[in-house]
Amino acid sequence: MKNFKHLLVTTLLLTATVSFAQEEKGYDPFSCETNKSIELAGLECVACGITKFSGKDPSHKWLALLALKSRESNLTHDGKGSPASEEGRQTLQKRVIQKLQDYSYCDSFKGKEKVSKNMVDMPAGTWNELYPFITRPVRPSDKAYDKISEHFGFKNGLFSSGKKNMDYLFEGFDENYSMEDKRKMFREKIAGAVKFDANGGPPDSGSNFMESADDDKGLRNCLREIKEKPPLEDQENFRMCEVVAKACGIERQPMTAGDFCMRKGMRLTAVPGAGTPARPVLPPPPPPRPQGGAR
């Protein structure tokens, strides 16, 4: 009887602990593919938020690439913070979420390198090299970017810079473009880079920014998947941001200029029961009255 009571109390405590942890995190880590590496990188909530939104686990490697690009500028106002700080971590997460809004995501980014099942599609060795980019308070050097870009399949060598090739693919993110313009530029670039050969397979030679199919680390397949997936409509795109932001515990200012989910050029309509009500579309103004005629 004592053993039964002890077991019962232990089970109740464990259940309460798990429930508290899920509530604190804003998502259920048992409902999505995760591991310690993506958790320490501050991207677990993003991955699990996408899973909750779409019902499918996103590529961890693609999220890591978006995080890599998000580290190009300071994450805190004083320029000294890193994702280890609250401000820095949430800034990184916000940037990754916005990049997901702009560029979408793939489900698999697997190359020929071996990846253990619990690591999804991101080798542990690549995570180890990526950590300095995420944890250091200062922006990594271009040479460091060149080196790590190779893990993601970008060309890097004597006549090619991995950093510049990454910049080319994601060109325009930090410029004053609308989300629709960014998507268009991105999709135009990947359209020419993921062409099939006569047998329906990937081309033998690489594109102008990717390595050849044998050495592209899975980048070509990931981009092809994104190209073939229709982009989310604005309403769903906004909803995705809401879900992932909630999973990450990011406070928003819903439907205001300070709401980072609201992107330039978005066309939203009110949808009952779809989370935060979106801004309604106003009816067109009435036609002007004729001058000097009958009223």
Backbone hydrogen bonds in HBPLUS format (Angstrom, degrees):
<---DONOR---> <-ACCEPTOR-->    atom                        ^
c    i                          cat <-CA-CA->   ^        H-A-AA   ^      H-
h    n   atom  resd res      DA  || num        DHA   H-A  angle D-A-AA Bond
n    s   type  num  typ     dist DA aas  dist angle  dist       angle   num
A0005-LYS N   A0001-MET O   2.92 MM   4  6.23 160.4  1.96 152.7 157.1     1
A0006-HIS N   A0002-LYS O   2.86 MM   4  6.09 159.5  1.90 150.3 156.5     2
A0007-LEU N   A0003-ASN O   2.87 MM   4  6.05 157.6  1.92 146.2 152.4     3
A0008-LEU N   A0004-PHE O   2.85 MM   4  6.08 155.4  1.91 147.9 155.0     4
A0009-VAL N   A0005-LYS O   2.88 MM   4  6.11 164.2  1.90 153.7 157.1     5
A0010-THR N   A0006-HIS O   2.92 MM   4  6.07 161.4  1.96 147.4 153.1     6
A0011-THR N   A0007-LEU O   2.90 MM   4  6.07 157.3  1.95 146.9 153.1     7
A0012-LEU N   A0008-LEU O   2.97 MM   4  6.20 159.3  2.01 148.7 154.2     8
A0013-LEU N   A0009-VAL O   2.91 MM   4  6.11 160.2  1.95 151.3 156.7     9
A0014-LEU N   A0010-THR O   2.89 MM   4  6.06 159.3  1.93 148.1 154.1    10
A0015-THR N   A0011-THR O   2.88 MM   4  6.05 160.1  1.91 147.7 153.5    11
A0016-ALA N   A0012-LEU O   2.92 MM   4  6.10 157.5  1.97 145.7 152.0    12
A0017-THR N   A0013-LEU O   2.85 MM   4  6.03 153.3  1.92 146.2 154.0    13
A0018-VAL N   A0014-LEU O   2.89 MM   4  6.12 164.7  1.92 153.5 157.0    14
A0019-SER N   A0015-THR O   2.93 MM   4  6.07 163.9  1.96 147.6 152.5    15
A0020-PHE N   A0016-ALA O   2.86 MM   4  6.00 156.0  1.92 144.5 151.4    16
A0021-ALA N   A0017-THR O   2.88 MM   4  6.08 157.7  1.93 147.8 154.3    17
A0022-GLN N   A0018-VAL O   2.88 MM   4  6.13 156.5  1.94 151.1 157.4    18
A0023-GLU N   A0019-SER O   2.93 MM   4  6.13 157.4  1.99 145.8 152.2    19
A0024-GLU N   A0020-PHE O   2.80 MM   4  5.99 155.1  1.86 148.5 155.8    20
A0025-LYS N   A0021-ALA O   2.89 MM   4  6.05 153.0  1.96 144.8 151.9    21
A0026-GLY N   A0022-GLN O   2.80 MM   4  5.85 144.2  1.93 143.9 154.0    22
A0031-SER N   A0028-ASP O   2.99 MM   3  5.54 166.9  2.01 120.8 124.6    23
A0039-GLU N   A0035-ASN O   3.20 MM   4  6.38 150.7  2.29 147.7 156.5    24
A0040-LEU N   A0036-LYS O   2.89 MM   4  6.04 164.4  1.91 152.2 155.1    25
A0041-ALA N   A0037-SER O   3.06 MM   4  6.26 138.4  2.24 139.4 151.0    26
A0043-LEU N   A0038-ILE O   3.05 MM   5  5.45 149.0  2.14 173.0 170.4    27
A0042-GLY N   A0039-GLU O   3.00 MM   3  5.30 159.3  2.05 108.6 115.1    28
A0046-VAL N   A0043-LEU O   3.15 MM   3  5.15 122.6  2.50  95.2 109.6    29
A0047-ALA N   A0043-LEU O   3.02 MM   4  6.33 166.2  2.04 157.9 160.4    30
A0048-CYS N   A0044-GLU O   2.88 MM   4  6.08 169.4  1.89 157.9 161.0    31
A0049-GLY N   A0045-CYS O   2.84 MM   4  5.76 141.7  1.99 132.0 142.8    32
A0050-ILE N   A0046-VAL O   2.98 MM   4  6.23 154.9  2.05 149.5 155.0    33
A0051-THR N   A0047-ALA O   3.05 MM   4  6.35 155.0  2.12 144.0 151.2    34
A0052-LYS N   A0048-CYS O   2.94 MM   4  6.15 155.1  2.00 142.4 148.9    35
A0053-PHE N   A0049-GLY O   2.96 MM   4  6.18 148.7  2.06 142.5 151.2    36
A0054-SER N   A0050-ILE O   2.81 MM   4  5.96 170.1  1.82 159.3 161.2    37
A0055-GLY N   A0051-THR O   2.65 MM   4  4.89 145.1  1.77 134.3 143.5    38
A0059-SER N   A0106-CYS O   2.89 MM  47  5.81 154.6  1.96 155.0 146.6    39
A0063-LEU N   A0059-SER O   3.30 MM   4  6.53 159.5  2.34 140.3 145.3    40
A0064-ALA N   A0060-HIS O   2.92 MM   4  6.15 151.9  2.00 144.1 152.2    41
A0065-LEU N   A0061-LYS O   2.95 MM   4  6.23 147.1  2.06 141.5 150.2    42
A0066-LEU N   A0062-TRP O   2.99 MM   4  6.32 157.3  2.04 150.8 156.2    43
A0067-ALA N   A0063-LEU O   2.92 MM   4  6.17 148.9  2.01 144.2 153.4    44
A0068-LEU N   A0064-ALA O   2.86 MM   4  6.08 145.8  1.98 141.0 150.8    45
A0069-LYS N   A0065-LEU O   3.07 MM   4  6.41 154.2  2.14 147.7 153.2    46
A0070-SER N   A0066-LEU O   2.98 MM   4  6.17 139.2  2.15 135.4 147.3    47
A0071-ARG N   A0068-LEU O   3.34 MM   3  5.50 155.8  2.40 101.1 108.0    48
A0072-GLU N   A0069-LYS O   3.36 MM   3  5.79 161.8  2.39 114.8 115.7    49
A0079-GLY N   A0076-THR O   3.06 MM   3  5.25 152.6  2.14 105.1 113.7    50
A0085-SER N   A0082-SER O   2.87 MM   3  5.75 167.0  1.89 129.4 132.9    51
A0089-ARG N   A0085-SER O   2.89 MM   4  5.95 164.0  1.92 152.0 156.2    52
A0090-GLN N   A0086-GLU O   3.12 MM   4  6.25 166.7  2.14 149.2 152.7    53
A0091-THR N   A0087-GLU O   2.97 MM   4  6.11 151.6  2.05 147.0 155.5    54
A0092-LEU N   A0088-GLY O   3.00 MM   4  6.19 161.2  2.03 148.2 152.9    55
A0093-GLN N   A0089-ARG O   2.96 MM   4  6.22 161.6  1.99 148.3 153.6    56
A0094-LYS N   A0090-GLN O   2.84 MM   4  5.99 160.2  1.88 146.7 152.0    57
A0095-ARG N   A0091-THR O   3.00 MM   4  6.22 160.9  2.04 150.1 154.9    58
A0096-VAL N   A0092-LEU O   2.99 MM   4  6.25 159.5  2.04 152.3 157.9    59
A0097-ILE N   A0093-GLN O   2.91 MM   4  6.11 162.3  1.94 152.4 157.4    60
A0098-GLN N   A0094-LYS O   2.93 MM   4  6.18 158.0  1.98 150.0 155.9    61
A0099-LYS N   A0095-ARG O   2.95 MM   4  6.18 149.3  2.04 143.7 152.4    62
A0100-LEU N   A0096-VAL O   2.93 MM   4  6.24 145.4  2.05 145.3 155.2    63
A0101-GLN N   A0097-ILE O   2.98 MM   4  6.36 145.6  2.10 142.8 152.4    64
A0102-ASP N   A0098-GLN O   2.98 MM   4  6.28 148.0  2.08 142.6 151.1    65
A0103-TYR N   A0099-LYS O   2.74 MM   4  5.80 172.7  1.74 156.9 159.0    66
A0104-SER N   A0100-LEU O   2.85 MM   4  4.61 143.2  1.98 124.9 130.9    67
A0119-MET N   A0116-SER O   2.96 MM   3  5.46 152.0  2.04 115.5 124.5    68
A0120-VAL N   A0117-LYS O   3.14 MM   3  5.52 163.5  2.17 116.7 118.7    69
A0122-MET N   A0119-MET O   3.12 MM   3  5.77 175.7  2.12 142.7 142.4    70
A0126-THR N   A0123-PRO O   3.09 MM   3  5.38 126.8  2.38 103.2 116.0    71
A0127-TRP N   A0123-PRO O   3.19 MM   4  6.62 157.7  2.25 151.6 157.7    72
A0128-ASN N   A0124-ALA O   3.01 MM   4  6.31 155.2  2.07 148.7 155.3    73
A0129-GLU N   A0125-GLY O   3.22 MM   4  6.53 146.1  2.34 139.4 147.2    74
A0130-LEU N   A0126-THR O   2.91 MM   4  6.10 136.3  2.10 142.7 156.0    75
A0130-LEU N   A0127-TRP O   3.00 MM   3  4.90 124.1  2.32  92.5 108.2    76
A0131-TYR N   A0127-TRP O   3.00 MM   4  6.19 142.9  2.14 156.0 163.0    77
A0133-PHE N   A0130-LEU O   2.93 MM   3  5.49 130.6  2.18 116.7 129.5    78
A0134-ILE N   A0130-LEU O   3.35 MM   4  6.71 146.0  2.47 145.8 155.4    79
A0134-ILE N   A0131-TYR O   2.90 MM   3  5.10 122.3  2.24 102.9 118.4    80
A0135-THR N   A0131-TYR O   2.78 MM   4  5.88 158.7  1.82 167.4 174.6    81
A0136-ARG N   A0132-PRO O   3.15 MM   4  5.55 156.1  2.21 132.0 136.9    82
A0145-TYR N   A0141-SER O   3.05 MM   4  6.42 151.3  2.14 145.2 153.5    83
A0146-ASP N   A0142-ASP O   2.81 MM   4  6.11 153.0  1.88 148.1 155.8    84
A0147-LYS N   A0143-LYS O   3.11 MM   4  6.38 157.9  2.16 146.4 150.7    85
A0148-ILE N   A0144-ALA O   3.12 MM   4  6.38 171.6  2.13 153.4 154.9    86
A0149-SER N   A0145-TYR O   2.96 MM   4  5.93 141.3  2.11 147.2 156.9    87
A0150-GLU N   A0147-LYS O   3.30 MM   3  5.89 152.4  2.39 110.9 117.2    88
A0151-HIS N   A0148-ILE O   3.06 MM   3  5.61 145.1  2.19 112.5 120.8    89
A0152-PHE N   A0149-SER O   2.98 MM   3  5.37 152.2  2.06 109.2 118.1    90
A0154-PHE N   A0149-SER O   3.34 MM   5  5.63 166.8  2.36 142.5 138.6    91
A0153-GLY N   A0150-GLU O   3.21 MM   3  5.18 167.3  2.23 103.8 107.3    92
A0211-GLU N   A0153-GLY O   2.97 MM  58  5.70 160.1  2.01 157.3 156.1    93
A0155-LYS N   A0209-PHE O   3.03 MM  54  5.65 167.0  2.05 132.1 134.9    94
A0157-GLY N   A0160-SER O   2.69 MM   3  5.00 172.2  1.70 144.5 142.6    95
A0160-SER N   A0157-GLY O   3.38 MM   3  5.00 163.5  2.41  96.1 100.8    96
A0165-ASN N   A0161-SER O   2.96 MM   4  6.21 149.5  2.05 148.5 157.7    97
A0166-MET N   A0162-GLY O   2.96 MM   4  6.20 149.6  2.06 146.2 153.6    98
A0167-ASP N   A0163-LYS O   2.95 MM   4  6.21 159.1  1.99 147.8 154.2    99
A0168-TYR N   A0164-LYS O   2.89 MM   4  6.09 148.6  1.99 140.4 148.7   100
A0169-LEU N   A0165-ASN O   3.22 MM   4  6.44 159.9  2.26 142.2 145.8   101
A0170-PHE N   A0166-MET O   3.14 MM   4  6.41 162.0  2.17 154.4 158.7   102
A0171-GLU N   A0168-TYR O   3.33 MM   3  4.98 166.4  2.35 102.0 103.0   103
A0173-PHE N   A0170-PHE O   3.36 MM   3  6.27 155.4  2.42 148.6 147.7   104
A0175-GLU N   A0172-GLY O   3.21 MM   3  4.98 154.3  2.28  97.2 104.8   105
A0182-LYS N   A0178-SER O   3.03 MM   4  6.36 159.5  2.07 153.8 159.2   106
A0179-MET N   A0264-LYS O   3.33 MM  85  6.21 164.1  2.36 155.8 154.9   107
A0183-ARG N   A0179-MET O   2.99 MM   4  6.20 160.6  2.03 149.5 154.6   108
A0184-LYS N   A0180-GLU O   3.02 MM   4  6.20 157.6  2.07 143.8 149.9   109
A0185-MET N   A0181-ASP O   3.01 MM   4  6.26 167.3  2.02 154.5 156.5   110
A0186-PHE N   A0182-LYS O   2.97 MM   4  6.10 164.6  1.99 150.0 154.8   111
A0187-ARG N   A0183-ARG O   2.85 MM   4  6.00 168.8  1.86 156.8 159.6   112
A0188-GLU N   A0184-LYS O   2.98 MM   4  6.10 148.9  2.08 147.3 155.5   113
A0189-LYS N   A0185-MET O   3.19 MM   4  6.43 150.3  2.28 143.8 150.8   114
A0190-ILE N   A0186-PHE O   3.08 MM   4  6.44 162.3  2.11 153.5 158.0   115
A0191-ALA N   A0187-ARG O   2.98 MM   4  5.89 138.5  2.16 136.6 146.9   116
A0193-ALA N   A0190-ILE O   3.13 MM   3  4.86 138.5  2.31  91.7 103.9   117
A0197-ASP N   A0201-GLY O   2.63 MM   4  5.41 161.0  1.67 157.1 164.0   118
A0200-GLY N   A0197-ASP O   3.00 MM   3  5.34 165.2  2.02 118.3 120.6   119
A0215-ASP N   A0212-SER O   2.92 MM   3  5.43 144.5  2.04 114.6 124.9   120
A0219-LEU N   A0216-ASP O   2.94 MM   3  5.59 170.8  1.94 128.8 130.2   121
A0222-CYS N   A0218-GLY O   3.10 MM   4  6.33 157.6  2.15 152.2 158.7   122
A0223-LEU N   A0219-LEU O   2.94 MM   4  6.17 165.2  1.96 156.6 160.0   123
A0224-ARG N   A0220-ARG O   2.88 MM   4  6.07 151.3  1.96 146.3 154.9   124
A0225-GLU N   A0221-ASN O   3.01 MM   4  6.20 154.8  2.07 143.7 149.8   125
A0226-ILE N   A0222-CYS O   3.06 MM   4  6.40 155.9  2.12 147.6 154.0   126
A0227-LYS N   A0223-LEU O   2.88 MM   4  6.08 157.9  1.93 148.1 154.3   127
A0228-GLU N   A0224-ARG O   2.99 MM   4  6.21 152.3  2.07 148.3 154.9   128
A0229-LYS N   A0225-GLU O   3.09 MM   4  6.16 121.2  2.45 137.2 151.4   129
A0229-LYS N   A0226-ILE O   3.23 MM   3  5.15 144.0  2.37  95.9 106.3   130
A0237-ASN N   A0233-GLU O   2.82 MM   4  5.98 159.7  1.86 161.3 168.2   131
A0238-PHE N   A0234-ASP O   2.88 MM   4  6.03 157.4  1.94 149.1 154.0   132
A0239-ARG N   A0235-GLN O   3.03 MM   4  6.27 152.3  2.11 138.5 146.6   133
A0240-MET N   A0236-GLU O   2.81 MM   4  6.07 152.9  1.88 149.4 156.2   134
A0241-CYS N   A0237-ASN O   3.17 MM   4  6.47 159.0  2.22 145.3 149.9   135
A0242-GLU N   A0238-PHE O   3.00 MM   4  6.34 155.8  2.06 147.3 154.2   136
A0243-VAL N   A0239-ARG O   2.98 MM   4  6.26 162.9  2.01 155.4 158.4   137
A0244-VAL N   A0240-MET O   2.99 MM   4  6.23 169.5  2.01 157.5 159.9   138
A0245-ALA N   A0241-CYS O   2.86 MM   4  5.86 161.9  1.89 150.8 156.6   139
A0246-LYS N   A0242-GLU O   3.01 MM   4  6.14 155.0  2.07 145.1 151.8   140
A0247-ALA N   A0243-VAL O   3.04 MM   4  6.30 152.8  2.11 142.9 150.4   141
A0248-CYS N   A0244-VAL O   3.02 MM   4  6.28 144.1  2.15 145.1 154.5   142
A0250-ILE N   A0245-ALA O   2.95 MM   5  5.19 166.0  1.97 155.5 153.2   143
A0249-GLY N   A0246-LYS O   3.06 MM   3  4.96 155.3  2.12  99.7 107.4   144
A0256-THR N   A0253-GLN O   3.18 MM   3  5.88 128.6  2.46 155.1 148.0   145
A0259-ASP N   A0256-THR O   3.08 MM   3  5.39 169.6  2.09 114.6 116.9   146
A0262-MET N   A0259-ASP O   3.07 MM   3  5.60 150.8  2.16 114.0 121.8   147
A0266-MET N   A0263-ARG O   3.07 MM   3  5.67 158.9  2.12 143.7 141.3   148
A0274-ALA N   A0271-VAL O   3.21 MM   3  5.68 147.1  2.32 143.3 138.7   149
